[in-house]
């Protein structure tokens, strides 16, 4: 029981990190100079980090929820 909980936690961390890397890579292609005054400033970089974390959280939550739902569907029948 405890062992599977640890494995699930490790899996969730790895998925979160992989999604974070993909989202960070994707956010790099957005032209922030259209939305902020100083795209190389600290505020713009902070905004990019916050956007990356928010998007990563949403995508990771979706993926892990979907995985959980798909594994629990076997209890339906």
PyMOL Python script that loads the backbone (N, CA, C, O; Angstrom):
from pymol import cmd

cmd.read_pdbstr("""\
ATOM      1  N   UNK A   1       0.829  -1.196   0.000  1.00  0.00           N
ATOM      2  CA  UNK A   1       0.000   0.000   0.000  1.00  0.00           C
ATOM      3  C   UNK A   1       0.871   1.257   0.000  1.00  0.00           C
ATOM      4  O   UNK A   1       0.724   2.124  -0.861  1.00  0.00           O
ATOM      5  N   UNK A   2       1.769   1.344   0.963  1.00  0.00           N
ATOM      6  CA  UNK A   2       2.661   2.502   1.063  1.00  0.00           C
ATOM      7  C   UNK A   2       3.591   2.551  -0.145  1.00  0.00           C
ATOM      8  O   UNK A   2       3.905   3.622  -0.664  1.00  0.00           O
ATOM      9  N   UNK A   3       4.025   1.367  -0.583  1.00  0.00           N
ATOM     10  CA  UNK A   3       4.938   1.303  -1.722  1.00  0.00           C
ATOM     11  C   UNK A   3       4.276   1.825  -2.995  1.00  0.00           C
ATOM     12  O   UNK A   3       4.902   2.555  -3.764  1.00  0.00           O
ATOM     13  N   UNK A   4       3.021   1.458  -3.221  1.00  0.00           N
ATOM     14  CA  UNK A   4       2.332   1.930  -4.426  1.00  0.00           C
ATOM     15  C   UNK A   4       2.043   3.425  -4.346  1.00  0.00           C
ATOM     16  O   UNK A   4       2.017   4.115  -5.365  1.00  0.00           O
ATOM     17  N   UNK A   5       1.829   3.918  -3.134  1.00  0.00           N
ATOM     18  CA  UNK A   5       1.619   5.360  -2.963  1.00  0.00           C
ATOM     19  C   UNK A   5       2.882   6.136  -3.325  1.00  0.00           C
ATOM     20  O   UNK A   5       2.804   7.198  -3.943  1.00  0.00           O
ATOM     21  N   UNK A   6       4.035   5.613  -2.944  1.00  0.00           N
ATOM     22  CA  UNK A   6       5.302   6.242  -3.295  1.00  0.00           C
ATOM     23  C   UNK A   6       5.564   6.205  -4.785  1.00  0.00           C
ATOM     24  O   UNK A   6       6.067   7.173  -5.355  1.00  0.00           O
ATOM     25  N   UNK A   7       5.228   5.093  -5.418  1.00  0.00           N
ATOM     26  CA  UNK A   7       5.405   4.980  -6.866  1.00  0.00           C
ATOM     27  C   UNK A   7       4.480   5.933  -7.607  1.00  0.00           C
ATOM     28  O   UNK A   7       4.876   6.547  -8.598  1.00  0.00           O
ATOM     29  N   UNK A   8       3.252   6.054  -7.128  1.00  0.00           N
ATOM     30  CA  UNK A   8       2.307   6.977  -7.748  1.00  0.00           C
ATOM     31  C   UNK A   8       2.773   8.421  -7.597  1.00  0.00           C
ATOM     32  O   UNK A   8       2.641   9.222  -8.522  1.00  0.00           O
ATOM     33  N   UNK A   9       3.314   8.748  -6.438  1.00  0.00           N
ATOM     34  CA  UNK A   9       3.827  10.103  -6.216  1.00  0.00           C
ATOM     35  C   UNK A   9       5.003  10.402  -7.133  1.00  0.00           C
ATOM     36  O   UNK A   9       5.084  11.487  -7.709  1.00  0.00           O
ATOM     37  N   UNK A  10       5.900   9.459  -7.267  1.00  0.00           N
ATOM     38  CA  UNK A  10       7.048   9.637  -8.158  1.00  0.00           C
ATOM     39  C   UNK A  10       6.589   9.802  -9.607  1.00  0.00           C
ATOM     40  O   UNK A  10       7.120  10.639 -10.337  1.00  0.00           O
ATOM     41  N   UNK A  11       5.607   9.007 -10.019  1.00  0.00           N
ATOM     42  CA  UNK A  11       5.050   9.115 -11.367  1.00  0.00           C
ATOM     43  C   UNK A  11       4.431  10.498 -11.578  1.00  0.00           C
ATOM     44  O   UNK A  11       4.634  11.116 -12.623  1.00  0.00           O
ATOM     45  N   UNK A  12       3.675  10.985 -10.589  1.00  0.00           N
ATOM     46  CA  UNK A  12       3.054  12.311 -10.698  1.00  0.00           C
ATOM     47  C   UNK A  12       4.098  13.421 -10.799  1.00  0.00           C
ATOM     48  O   UNK A  12       3.924  14.371 -11.562  1.00  0.00           O
ATOM     49  N   UNK A  13       5.168  13.305 -10.041  1.00  0.00           N
ATOM     50  CA  UNK A  13       6.245  14.300 -10.103  1.00  0.00           C
ATOM     51  C   UNK A  13       6.900  14.292 -11.475  1.00  0.00           C
ATOM     52  O   UNK A  13       7.158  15.351 -12.047  1.00  0.00           O
ATOM     53  N   UNK A  14       7.173  13.102 -12.007  1.00  0.00           N
ATOM     54  CA  UNK A  14       7.819  13.009 -13.318  1.00  0.00           C
ATOM     55  C   UNK A  14       6.923  13.559 -14.425  1.00  0.00           C
ATOM     56  O   UNK A  14       7.399  14.254 -15.322  1.00  0.00           O
ATOM     57  N   UNK A  15       5.630  13.250 -14.363  1.00  0.00           N
ATOM     58  CA  UNK A  15       4.699  13.798 -15.359  1.00  0.00           C
ATOM     59  C   UNK A  15       4.652  15.321 -15.245  1.00  0.00           C
ATOM     60  O   UNK A  15       4.654  16.019 -16.258  1.00  0.00           O
ATOM     61  N   UNK A  16       4.609  15.833 -14.026  1.00  0.00           N
ATOM     62  CA  UNK A  16       4.574  17.283 -13.818  1.00  0.00           C
ATOM     63  C   UNK A  16       5.817  17.947 -14.389  1.00  0.00           C
ATOM     64  O   UNK A  16       5.714  18.993 -15.030  1.00  0.00           O
ATOM     65  N   UNK A  17       6.971  17.369 -14.173  1.00  0.00           N
ATOM     66  CA  UNK A  17       8.209  17.957 -14.695  1.00  0.00           C
ATOM     67  C   UNK A  17       8.270  17.900 -16.217  1.00  0.00           C
ATOM     68  O   UNK A  17       8.734  18.842 -16.860  1.00  0.00           O
ATOM     69  N   UNK A  18       7.804  16.796 -16.790  1.00  0.00           N
ATOM     70  CA  UNK A  18       7.806  16.696 -18.254  1.00  0.00           C
ATOM     71  C   UNK A  18       6.847  17.709 -18.869  1.00  0.00           C
ATOM     72  O   UNK A  18       7.173  18.342 -19.873  1.00  0.00           O
ATOM     73  N   UNK A  19       5.677  17.865 -18.280  1.00  0.00           N
ATOM     74  CA  UNK A  19       4.717  18.850 -18.786  1.00  0.00           C
ATOM     75  C   UNK A  19       5.276  20.256 -18.616  1.00  0.00           C
ATOM     76  O   UNK A  19       5.108  21.096 -19.500  1.00  0.00           O
ATOM     77  N   UNK A  20       5.939  20.525 -17.496  1.00  0.00           N
ATOM     78  CA  UNK A  20       6.540  21.833 -17.265  1.00  0.00           C
ATOM     79  C   UNK A  20       7.564  22.160 -18.342  1.00  0.00           C
ATOM     80  O   UNK A  20       7.606  23.285 -18.838  1.00  0.00           O
ATOM     81  N   UNK A  21       8.378  21.197 -18.702  1.00  0.00           N
ATOM     82  CA  UNK A  21       9.390  21.413 -19.745  1.00  0.00           C
ATOM     83  C   UNK A  21       8.736  21.692 -21.094  1.00  0.00           C
ATOM     84  O   UNK A  21       9.168  22.588 -21.820  1.00  0.00           O
ATOM     85  N   UNK A  22       7.697  20.931 -21.431  1.00  0.00           N
ATOM     86  CA  UNK A  22       7.015  21.128 -22.712  1.00  0.00           C
ATOM     87  C   UNK A  22       6.314  22.482 -22.752  1.00  0.00           C
ATOM     88  O   UNK A  22       6.365  23.180 -23.764  1.00  0.00           O
ATOM     89  N   UNK A  23       5.664  22.853 -21.657  1.00  0.00           N
ATOM     90  CA  UNK A  23       4.974  24.141 -21.619  1.00  0.00           C
ATOM     91  C   UNK A  23       5.979  25.282 -21.670  1.00  0.00           C
ATOM     92  O   UNK A  23       5.743  26.265 -22.373  1.00  0.00           O
ATOM     93  N   UNK A  24       7.086  25.183 -20.953  1.00  0.00           N
ATOM     94  CA  UNK A  24       8.113  26.227 -20.995  1.00  0.00           C
ATOM     95  C   UNK A  24       8.645  26.391 -22.413  1.00  0.00           C
ATOM     96  O   UNK A  24       8.833  27.511 -22.887  1.00  0.00           O
ATOM     97  N   UNK A  25       8.886  25.268 -23.089  1.00  0.00           N
ATOM     98  CA  UNK A  25       9.353  25.301 -24.465  1.00  0.00           C
ATOM     99  C   UNK A  25       8.320  25.966 -25.371  1.00  0.00           C
ATOM    100  O   UNK A  25       8.673  26.727 -26.271  1.00  0.00           O
ATOM    101  N   UNK A  26       7.037  25.674 -25.128  1.00  0.00           N
ATOM    102  CA  UNK A  26       5.972  26.259 -25.934  1.00  0.00           C
ATOM    103  C   UNK A  26       5.798  27.749 -25.668  1.00  0.00           C
ATOM    104  O   UNK A  26       5.556  28.517 -26.599  1.00  0.00           O
ATOM    105  N   UNK A  27       5.917  28.163 -24.422  1.00  0.00           N
ATOM    106  CA  UNK A  27       5.729  29.575 -24.058  1.00  0.00           C
ATOM    107  C   UNK A  27       6.849  30.434 -24.643  1.00  0.00           C
ATOM    108  O   UNK A  27       6.659  31.632 -24.854  1.00  0.00           O
ATOM    109  N   UNK A  28       7.986  29.851 -24.903  1.00  0.00           N
ATOM    110  CA  UNK A  28       9.101  30.596 -25.479  1.00  0.00           C
ATOM    111  C   UNK A  28       8.764  31.155 -26.861  1.00  0.00           C
ATOM    112  O   UNK A  28       9.377  32.128 -27.298  1.00  0.00           O
ATOM    113  N   UNK A  29       7.800  30.552 -27.547  1.00  0.00           N
ATOM    114  CA  UNK A  29       7.468  31.013 -28.896  1.00  0.00           C
ATOM    115  C   UNK A  29       6.463  32.162 -28.907  1.00  0.00           C
ATOM    116  O   UNK A  29       6.182  32.723 -29.967  1.00  0.00           O
ATOM    117  N   UNK A  30       5.918  32.521 -27.744  1.00  0.00           N
ATOM    118  CA  UNK A  30       4.964  33.627 -27.666  1.00  0.00           C
ATOM    119  C   UNK A  30       5.734  34.943 -27.729  1.00  0.00           C
ATOM    120  O   UNK A  30       6.762  35.101 -27.071  1.00  0.00           O
ATOM    121  N   UNK A  31       5.235  35.879 -28.520  1.00  0.00           N
ATOM    122  CA  UNK A  31       5.874  37.192 -28.625  1.00  0.00           C
ATOM    123  C   UNK A  31       5.354  38.083 -27.490  1.00  0.00           C
ATOM    124  O   UNK A  31       4.329  38.751 -27.627  1.00  0.00           O
ATOM    125  N   UNK A  32       6.068  38.077 -26.389  1.00  0.00           N
ATOM    126  CA  UNK A  32       5.661  38.874 -25.240  1.00  0.00           C
ATOM    127  C   UNK A  32       5.884  40.367 -25.450  1.00  0.00           C
ATOM    128  O   UNK A  32       5.332  41.186 -24.716  1.00  0.00           O
ATOM    129  N   UNK A  33       6.686  40.725 -26.445  1.00  0.00           N
ATOM    130  CA  UNK A  33       6.931  42.145 -26.689  1.00  0.00           C
ATOM    131  C   UNK A  33       5.664  42.860 -27.163  1.00  0.00           C
ATOM    132  O   UNK A  33       5.590  44.087 -27.107  1.00  0.00           O
ATOM    133  N   UNK A  34       4.668  42.102 -27.628  1.00  0.00           N
ATOM    134  CA  UNK A  34       3.391  42.699 -28.020  1.00  0.00           C
ATOM    135  C   UNK A  34       2.512  43.021 -26.809  1.00  0.00           C
ATOM    136  O   UNK A  34       1.600  43.842 -26.906  1.00  0.00           O
ATOM    137  N   UNK A  35       2.782  42.383 -25.680  1.00  0.00           N
ATOM    138  CA  UNK A  35       1.918  42.513 -24.515  1.00  0.00           C
ATOM    139  C   UNK A  35       2.538  43.292 -23.353  1.00  0.00           C
ATOM    140  O   UNK A  35       1.815  43.819 -22.508  1.00  0.00           O
ATOM    141  N   UNK A  36       3.849  43.368 -23.304  1.00  0.00           N
ATOM    142  CA  UNK A  36       4.533  44.038 -22.192  1.00  0.00           C
ATOM    143  C   UNK A  36       5.436  45.141 -22.733  1.00  0.00           C
ATOM    144  O   UNK A  36       5.851  45.112 -23.892  1.00  0.00           O
ATOM    145  N   UNK A  37       5.725  46.089 -21.893  1.00  0.00           N
ATOM    146  CA  UNK A  37       6.569  47.227 -22.311  1.00  0.00           C
ATOM    147  C   UNK A  37       8.025  46.811 -22.489  1.00  0.00           C
ATOM    148  O   UNK A  37       8.653  47.119 -23.502  1.00  0.00           O
ATOM    149  N   UNK A  38       8.547  46.112 -21.495  1.00  0.00           N
ATOM    150  CA  UNK A  38       9.954  45.710 -21.518  1.00  0.00           C
ATOM    151  C   UNK A  38      10.026  44.181 -21.494  1.00  0.00           C
ATOM    152  O   UNK A  38      10.031  43.586 -20.416  1.00  0.00           O
ATOM    153  N   UNK A  39      10.082  43.536 -22.661  1.00  0.00           N
ATOM    154  CA  UNK A  39      10.030  42.073 -22.686  1.00  0.00           C
ATOM    155  C   UNK A  39      11.242  41.388 -22.054  1.00  0.00           C
ATOM    156  O   UNK A  39      11.180  40.204 -21.723  1.00  0.00           O
ATOM    157  N   UNK A  40      12.334  42.117 -21.886  1.00  0.00           N
ATOM    158  CA  UNK A  40      13.522  41.532 -21.262  1.00  0.00           C
ATOM    159  C   UNK A  40      13.626  41.871 -19.784  1.00  0.00           C
ATOM    160  O   UNK A  40      14.608  41.511 -19.134  1.00  0.00           O
ATOM    161  N   UNK A  41      12.622  42.560 -19.244  1.00  0.00           N
ATOM    162  CA  UNK A  41      12.651  42.972 -17.850  1.00  0.00           C
ATOM    163  C   UNK A  41      12.249  41.855 -16.897  1.00  0.00           C
ATOM    164  O   UNK A  41      11.803  40.783 -17.305  1.00  0.00           O
ATOM    165  N   UNK A  42      12.422  42.144 -15.631  1.00  0.00           N
ATOM    166  CA  UNK A  42      12.121  41.173 -14.577  1.00  0.00           C
ATOM    167  C   UNK A  42      10.624  40.876 -14.519  1.00  0.00           C
ATOM    168  O   UNK A  42      10.221  39.731 -14.318  1.00  0.00           O
ATOM    169  N   UNK A  43       9.809  41.903 -14.696  1.00  0.00           N
ATOM    170  CA  UNK A  43       8.358  41.702 -14.637  1.00  0.00           C
ATOM    171  C   UNK A  43       7.869  40.801 -15.765  1.00  0.00           C
ATOM    172  O   UNK A  43       7.009  39.947 -15.550  1.00  0.00           O
ATOM    173  N   UNK A  44       8.406  40.986 -16.949  1.00  0.00           N
ATOM    174  CA  UNK A  44       8.005  40.152 -18.086  1.00  0.00           C
ATOM    175  C   UNK A  44       8.448  38.706 -17.885  1.00  0.00           C
ATOM    176  O   UNK A  44       7.701  37.778 -18.196  1.00  0.00           O
ATOM    177  N   UNK A  45       9.643  38.513 -17.374  1.00  0.00           N
ATOM    178  CA  UNK A  45      10.137  37.159 -17.105  1.00  0.00           C
ATOM    179  C   UNK A  45       9.312  36.498 -16.008  1.00  0.00           C
ATOM    180  O   UNK A  45       9.028  35.302 -16.075  1.00  0.00           O
ATOM    181  N   UNK A  46       8.927  37.277 -14.996  1.00  0.00           N
ATOM    182  CA  UNK A  46       8.086  36.743 -13.926  1.00  0.00           C
ATOM    183  C   UNK A  46       6.723  36.345 -14.469  1.00  0.00           C
ATOM    184  O   UNK A  46       6.182  35.306 -14.089  1.00  0.00           O
ATOM    185  N   UNK A  47       6.170  37.152 -15.344  1.00  0.00           N
ATOM    186  CA  UNK A  47       4.891  36.828 -15.964  1.00  0.00           C
ATOM    187  C   UNK A  47       4.993  35.547 -16.780  1.00  0.00           C
ATOM    188  O   UNK A  47       4.085  34.717 -16.749  1.00  0.00           O
ATOM    189  N   UNK A  48       6.085  35.382 -17.503  1.00  0.00           N
ATOM    190  CA  UNK A  48       6.283  34.176 -18.292  1.00  0.00           C
ATOM    191  C   UNK A  48       6.370  32.939 -17.393  1.00  0.00           C
ATOM    192  O   UNK A  48       5.832  31.885 -17.732  1.00  0.00           O
ATOM    193  N   UNK A  49       7.034  33.067 -16.271  1.00  0.00           N
ATOM    194  CA  UNK A  49       7.149  31.950 -15.329  1.00  0.00           C
ATOM    195  C   UNK A  49       5.789  31.611 -14.731  1.00  0.00           C
ATOM    196  O   UNK A  49       5.439  30.438 -14.605  1.00  0.00           O
ATOM    197  N   UNK A  50       5.022  32.638 -14.361  1.00  0.00           N
ATOM    198  CA  UNK A  50       3.691  32.408 -13.784  1.00  0.00           C
ATOM    199  C   UNK A  50       2.764  31.758 -14.802  1.00  0.00           C
ATOM    200  O   UNK A  50       2.011  30.846 -14.460  1.00  0.00           O
ATOM    201  N   UNK A  51       2.809  32.216 -16.043  1.00  0.00           N
ATOM    202  CA  UNK A  51       1.990  31.617 -17.098  1.00  0.00           C
ATOM    203  C   UNK A  51       2.381  30.161 -17.322  1.00  0.00           C
ATOM    204  O   UNK A  51       1.520  29.299 -17.499  1.00  0.00           O
ATOM    205  N   UNK A  52       3.673  29.896 -17.314  1.00  0.00           N
ATOM    206  CA  UNK A  52       4.156  28.530 -17.500  1.00  0.00           C
ATOM    207  C   UNK A  52       3.680  27.623 -16.371  1.00  0.00           C
ATOM    208  O   UNK A  52       3.225  26.508 -16.623  1.00  0.00           O
ATOM    209  N   UNK A  53       3.780  28.088 -15.144  1.00  0.00           N
ATOM    210  CA  UNK A  53       3.347  27.276 -14.007  1.00  0.00           C
ATOM    211  C   UNK A  53       1.844  27.038 -14.052  1.00  0.00           C
ATOM    212  O   UNK A  53       1.387  25.927 -13.783  1.00  0.00           O
ATOM    213  N   UNK A  54       1.072  28.064 -14.389  1.00  0.00           N
ATOM    214  CA  UNK A  54      -0.382  27.921 -14.450  1.00  0.00           C
ATOM    215  C   UNK A  54      -0.796  26.936 -15.543  1.00  0.00           C
ATOM    216  O   UNK A  54      -1.628  26.060 -15.310  1.00  0.00           O
ATOM    217  N   UNK A  55      -0.220  27.080 -16.720  1.00  0.00           N
ATOM    218  CA  UNK A  55      -0.549  26.156 -17.806  1.00  0.00           C
ATOM    219  C   UNK A  55      -0.102  24.732 -17.487  1.00  0.00           C
ATOM    220  O   UNK A  55      -0.808  23.769 -17.787  1.00  0.00           O
ATOM    221  N   UNK A  56       1.069  24.608 -16.881  1.00  0.00           N
ATOM    222  CA  UNK A  56       1.569  23.284 -16.500  1.00  0.00           C
ATOM    223  C   UNK A  56       0.633  22.624 -15.501  1.00  0.00           C
ATOM    224  O   UNK A  56       0.350  21.430 -15.600  1.00  0.00           O
ATOM    225  N   UNK A  57       0.159  23.392 -14.550  1.00  0.00           N
ATOM    226  CA  UNK A  57      -0.756  22.847 -13.547  1.00  0.00           C
ATOM    227  C   UNK A  57      -2.050  22.360 -14.196  1.00  0.00           C
ATOM    228  O   UNK A  57      -2.548  21.284 -13.864  1.00  0.00           O
ATOM    229  N   UNK A  58      -2.587  23.141 -15.108  1.00  0.00           N
ATOM    230  CA  UNK A  58      -3.837  22.750 -15.774  1.00  0.00           C
ATOM    231  C   UNK A  58      -3.653  21.494 -16.626  1.00  0.00           C
ATOM    232  O   UNK A  58      -4.481  20.584 -16.573  1.00  0.00           O
ATOM    233  N   UNK A  59      -2.590  21.439 -17.401  1.00  0.00           N
ATOM    234  CA  UNK A  59      -2.355  20.286 -18.269  1.00  0.00           C
ATOM    235  C   UNK A  59      -2.046  19.040 -17.441  1.00  0.00           C
ATOM    236  O   UNK A  59      -2.554  17.958 -17.735  1.00  0.00           O
ATOM    237  N   UNK A  60      -1.227  19.187 -16.423  1.00  0.00           N
ATOM    238  CA  UNK A  60      -0.892  18.058 -15.569  1.00  0.00           C
ATOM    239  C   UNK A  60      -2.124  17.538 -14.842  1.00  0.00           C
ATOM    240  O   UNK A  60      -2.324  16.327 -14.750  1.00  0.00           O
ATOM    241  N   UNK A  61      -2.942  18.431 -14.332  1.00  0.00           N
ATOM    242  CA  UNK A  61      -4.161  18.010 -13.649  1.00  0.00           C
ATOM    243  C   UNK A  61      -5.072  17.239 -14.594  1.00  0.00           C
ATOM    244  O   UNK A  61      -5.637  16.212 -14.219  1.00  0.00           O
ATOM    245  N   UNK A  62      -5.212  17.733 -15.815  1.00  0.00           N
ATOM    246  CA  UNK A  62      -6.031  17.035 -16.791  1.00  0.00           C
ATOM    247  C   UNK A  62      -5.480  15.639 -17.067  1.00  0.00           C
ATOM    248  O   UNK A  62      -6.229  14.662 -17.038  1.00  0.00           O
ATOM    249  N   UNK A  63      -4.181  15.538 -17.334  1.00  0.00           N
ATOM    250  CA  UNK A  63      -3.590  14.245 -17.674  1.00  0.00           C
ATOM    251  C   UNK A  63      -3.703  13.244 -16.525  1.00  0.00           C
ATOM    252  O   UNK A  63      -4.053  12.084 -16.741  1.00  0.00           O
ATOM    253  N   UNK A  64      -3.409  13.691 -15.311  1.00  0.00           N
ATOM    254  CA  UNK A  64      -3.464  12.778 -14.170  1.00  0.00           C
ATOM    255  C   UNK A  64      -4.901  12.405 -13.822  1.00  0.00           C
ATOM    256  O   UNK A  64      -5.163  11.264 -13.439  1.00  0.00           O
ATOM    257  N   UNK A  65      -5.833  13.345 -13.948  1.00  0.00           N
ATOM    258  CA  UNK A  65      -7.240  13.014 -13.728  1.00  0.00           C
ATOM    259  C   UNK A  65      -7.731  12.019 -14.770  1.00  0.00           C
ATOM    260  O   UNK A  65      -8.438  11.066 -14.441  1.00  0.00           O
ATOM    261  N   UNK A  66      -7.360  12.238 -16.015  1.00  0.00           N
ATOM    262  CA  UNK A  66      -7.765  11.330 -17.083  1.00  0.00           C
ATOM    263  C   UNK A  66      -7.204   9.928 -16.845  1.00  0.00           C
ATOM    264  O   UNK A  66      -7.905   8.935 -17.036  1.00  0.00           O
ATOM    265  N   UNK A  67      -5.960   9.853 -16.434  1.00  0.00           N
ATOM    266  CA  UNK A  67      -5.350   8.558 -16.135  1.00  0.00           C
ATOM    267  C   UNK A  67      -6.082   7.877 -14.977  1.00  0.00           C
ATOM    268  O   UNK A  67      -6.352   6.677 -15.033  1.00  0.00           O
ATOM    269  N   UNK A  68      -6.398   8.627 -13.948  1.00  0.00           N
ATOM    270  CA  UNK A  68      -7.102   8.080 -12.791  1.00  0.00           C
ATOM    271  C   UNK A  68      -8.493   7.596 -13.179  1.00  0.00           C
ATOM    272  O   UNK A  68      -8.912   6.510 -12.777  1.00  0.00           O
ATOM    273  N   UNK A  69      -9.207   8.403 -13.962  1.00  0.00           N
ATOM    274  CA  UNK A  69     -10.543   8.014 -14.396  1.00  0.00           C
ATOM    275  C   UNK A  69     -10.502   6.768 -15.279  1.00  0.00           C
ATOM    276  O   UNK A  69     -11.347   5.882 -15.150  1.00  0.00           O
ATOM    277  N   UNK A  70      -9.528   6.705 -16.164  1.00  0.00           N
ATOM    278  CA  UNK A  70      -9.456   5.557 -17.065  1.00  0.00           C
ATOM    279  C   UNK A  70      -9.077   4.279 -16.323  1.00  0.00           C
ATOM    280  O   UNK A  70      -9.491   3.194 -16.733  1.00  0.00           O
ATOM    281  N   UNK A  71      -8.312   4.373 -15.256  1.00  0.00           N
ATOM    282  CA  UNK A  71      -7.989   3.178 -14.484  1.00  0.00           C
ATOM    283  C   UNK A  71      -9.137   2.786 -13.558  1.00  0.00           C
ATOM    284  O   UNK A  71      -9.277   1.612 -13.215  1.00  0.00           O
ATOM    285  N   UNK A  72      -9.956   3.747 -13.151  1.00  0.00           N
ATOM    286  CA  UNK A  72     -11.086   3.438 -12.272  1.00  0.00           C
ATOM    287  C   UNK A  72     -12.330   3.002 -13.026  1.00  0.00           C
ATOM    288  O   UNK A  72     -13.290   2.547 -12.404  1.00  0.00           O
ATOM    289  N   UNK A  73     -12.343   3.126 -14.340  1.00  0.00           N
ATOM    290  CA  UNK A  73     -13.531   2.745 -15.102  1.00  0.00           C
ATOM    291  C   UNK A  73     -13.763   1.248 -15.064  1.00  0.00           C
ATOM    292  O   UNK A  73     -14.875   0.787 -15.324  1.00  0.00           O
ATOM    293  N   UNK A  74     -12.747   0.494 -14.747  1.00  0.00           N
ATOM    294  CA  UNK A  74     -12.893  -0.978 -14.660  1.00  0.00           C
ATOM    295  C   UNK A  74     -13.858  -1.374 -13.539  1.00  0.00           C
ATOM    296  O   UNK A  74     -14.435  -2.461 -13.573  1.00  0.00           O
ATOM    297  N   UNK A  75     -14.033  -0.500 -12.552  1.00  0.00           N
ATOM    298  CA  UNK A  75     -14.952  -0.796 -11.459  1.00  0.00           C
ATOM    299  C   UNK A  75     -16.404  -0.564 -11.843  1.00  0.00           C
ATOM    300  O   UNK A  75     -17.303  -0.860 -11.056  1.00  0.00           O
ATOM    301  N   UNK A  76     -16.651  -0.044 -13.032  1.00  0.00           N
ATOM    302  CA  UNK A  76     -18.012   0.210 -13.493  1.00  0.00           C
ATOM    303  C   UNK A  76     -18.726  -1.099 -13.807  1.00  0.00           C
ATOM    304  O   UNK A  76     -19.926  -1.224 -13.560  1.00  0.00           O
ATOM    305  N   UNK A  77     -18.012  -2.060 -14.341  1.00  0.00           N
ATOM    306  CA  UNK A  77     -18.643  -3.329 -14.751  1.00  0.00           C
ATOM    307  C   UNK A  77     -18.244  -4.452 -13.832  1.00  0.00           C
ATOM    308  O   UNK A  77     -18.677  -5.588 -14.022  1.00  0.00           O
TER     309      UNK A  77
END
""", "prot")
cmd.dss("prot")
cmd.show_as("cartoon", "prot")
cmd.util.cbc("prot")
cmd.orient("prot")
